[in-house]
Amino acid sequence: MDKKVTKVNHEQPGVKVRLLSAANTLFLKKGYSNTGVREIMKLAKVVPASFYDHFPSKVDLGRAYIVSQKEIMIEELSFLSKRFKNEPTKFLKTWGLFQKKKLYKGEFYGCQFARIAYQLREEEKELKFELKNIAQAWKDFLKEYFFQFLSPSSTDKLTDEMMVWIEGTYSLWMISSNAYYLELLNTKLKNLWNEYSEDIK
């Protein structure tokens, strides 16, 4: 009896996926402004014609990268919000543990959106617009989750304070590489929730 032959797909990931992956690696390592298109093409093993078929410019690649990272962020938050639908304390604690795990694995880089925002030139308004949308999407997600438990005014204040603390902590970590700030952030987020949860609607 003839043996059934199973074909194994050895194809590389698609060009767009490879370009976004290379952009992620280089943007985190060197920064958006210090990374050239040729470097991205070289790391992704993509020829110029293929690059420009997908992204007419570096700005277009930057926009696609930002959107892809936004999707990853929302996916992570969605997973936690579903798992801890009625347990905000565990939601915050587990989110903090996720960041610590990334740090210990060498995969934590602070806020990648802030990293890009710091480096944009005035004429790169399209990317600034995308980053503003991400900040709003992040806030809207948190508001929707915490609104289950709090009044509208408390929800607004809590999410604003959380975002200020998170971004401030990430900036301090980016400057110092001191993991203590992440520990402090986890404690602060827990305390913020305890403070605002006194105003249960």
C-alpha positions in Angstrom: 0.0 0.0 0.0 1.3 3.4 -0.9 2.1 5.6 2.0 0.2 8.8 2.1 2.6 11.8 1.7 1.8 14.9 3.7 3.1 18.0 2.2 4.8 20.3 4.6 4.5 24.0 4.0 7.9 25.5 4.2 6.9 28.9 2.8 8.0 31.9 4.8 5.5 34.3 6.3 4.0 36.8 3.8 5.9 39.9 2.8 3.7 42.2 4.8 4.1 40.1 8.0 7.8 40.0 7.6 8.1 43.7 7.1 6.0 44.5 10.1 8.0 42.0 12.2 11.2 43.6 11.0 9.9 47.1 11.7 8.9 46.0 15.2 12.4 44.7 15.9 14.2 47.7 14.6 11.8 50.4 15.9 12.2 49.0 19.4 16.0 48.6 19.1 16.9 51.8 17.3 13.8 53.9 17.3 11.5 55.0 14.5 13.4 58.0 13.3 16.8 56.1 13.4 15.5 53.2 11.3 15.8 53.3 7.6 13.6 51.6 5.0 16.6 49.7 3.6 17.4 48.3 7.1 13.8 47.0 7.4 13.9 45.5 3.9 17.3 43.8 4.7 16.0 42.3 7.9 12.8 41.2 6.4 14.6 39.8 3.3 12.4 41.8 1.0 13.4 43.5 -2.3 12.5 47.2 -2.8 9.7 46.4 -5.3 7.9 44.1 -2.9 8.3 46.7 -0.1 6.7 49.5 -2.1 4.0 47.2 -3.4 2.8 47.1 0.3 3.9 50.4 1.6 4.5 53.4 -0.6 6.5 55.1 2.1 8.0 54.7 5.6 5.1 56.6 7.0 2.7 54.1 5.5 4.7 51.3 7.1 4.7 53.2 10.4 0.9 53.6 10.3 0.4 49.9 9.6 2.9 49.1 12.4 1.0 51.3 14.9 -2.3 49.8 14.0 -0.9 46.2 14.3 0.4 47.1 17.8 -2.9 48.6 18.8 -4.6 45.3 17.8 -2.2 43.4 20.0 -2.8 45.7 22.9 -6.6 45.5 22.6 -6.4 41.7 22.2 -4.4 41.4 25.5 -6.8 43.7 27.4 -9.9 41.8 25.9 -8.5 38.5 27.1 -8.1 39.9 30.6 -11.4 41.6 30.7 -13.2 38.4 29.7 -11.3 36.3 32.1 -11.8 38.7 35.0 -15.1 40.1 34.0 -16.3 40.8 37.5 -12.9 40.9 39.2 -11.2 44.2 38.6 -8.6 43.6 41.2 -7.5 40.4 39.5 -7.7 42.2 36.1 -5.2 44.8 37.2 -3.0 42.4 39.0 -2.7 40.0 36.1 -2.1 42.8 33.7 0.8 43.9 35.9 2.1 40.3 35.9 2.0 40.2 32.1 4.3 43.3 32.0 6.7 41.7 34.5 6.8 38.5 32.5 7.7 40.5 29.4 10.4 42.3 31.4 12.0 39.1 32.6 11.9 37.6 29.1 13.6 40.7 27.7 10.4 41.6 25.8 9.4 44.7 27.7 10.2 48.1 26.1 7.9 50.5 27.9 5.3 52.1 25.7 6.1 51.6 22.0 3.6 54.2 21.1 5.3 56.8 23.3 8.6 55.8 21.8 7.4 56.7 18.3 5.5 59.8 19.4 8.7 61.3 20.9 10.5 60.9 17.6 8.0 62.2 15.1 8.6 65.3 13.0 6.0 68.0 12.7 5.2 67.0 9.2 4.4 63.4 10.2 0.9 64.4 11.3 -0.7 61.2 10.0 1.2 59.1 12.5 0.4 61.5 15.3 -3.3 61.2 14.4 -3.0 57.4 14.6 -1.3 57.6 18.0 -4.0 59.9 19.3 -6.6 57.3 18.2 -4.8 54.6 20.1 -4.7 56.6 23.3 -8.4 57.2 22.9 -9.1 53.5 22.1 -7.1 52.5 25.2 -9.0 54.9 27.4 -12.4 53.9 25.9 -11.6 50.2 26.6 -10.7 50.8 30.2 -13.8 53.1 30.7 -16.1 50.4 29.3 -14.6 47.8 31.7 -14.7 49.9 34.8 -18.1 51.4 34.1 -19.5 48.0 35.2 -18.6 48.9 38.7 -18.4 52.7 39.0 -20.4 55.8 38.3 -19.6 57.7 35.1 -17.7 60.5 36.8 -15.6 58.0 38.8 -14.9 55.9 35.8 -13.6 59.0 33.9 -11.3 60.0 36.7 -10.0 56.5 37.4 -9.1 55.8 33.8 -7.4 59.2 33.4 -5.3 58.6 36.6 -4.5 55.1 35.5 -3.2 56.2 32.1 -1.1 59.0 33.7 0.5 56.6 36.1 1.1 53.9 33.4 2.7 56.3 30.9 4.7 58.1 33.6 6.0 54.9 35.0 6.9 53.5 31.5 8.8 56.8 30.8 10.7 56.4 34.1 11.5 52.8 33.3 12.7 53.8 29.8 15.1 56.3 31.3 16.3 54.2 34.2 15.6 50.5 33.4 14.7 50.2 37.0 12.1 47.4 37.5 11.1 49.0 40.9 8.9 51.5 39.1 6.8 48.7 37.6 6.3 47.2 41.1 5.3 50.7 42.3 2.9 51.0 39.4 1.1 47.7 40.3 0.7 48.9 43.9 -0.6 52.3 42.7 -3.1 50.8 40.3 -4.4 48.6 43.1 -4.7 51.5 45.5 -6.5 53.6 42.8 -9.1 50.9 42.4 -9.6 50.6 46.1 -10.0 54.4 46.4 -12.6 54.7 43.6 -14.4 51.4 44.3 -15.8 53.1 47.4 -18.1 54.9 45.0 -19.8 51.8 43.6 -22.8 52.9 41.5 
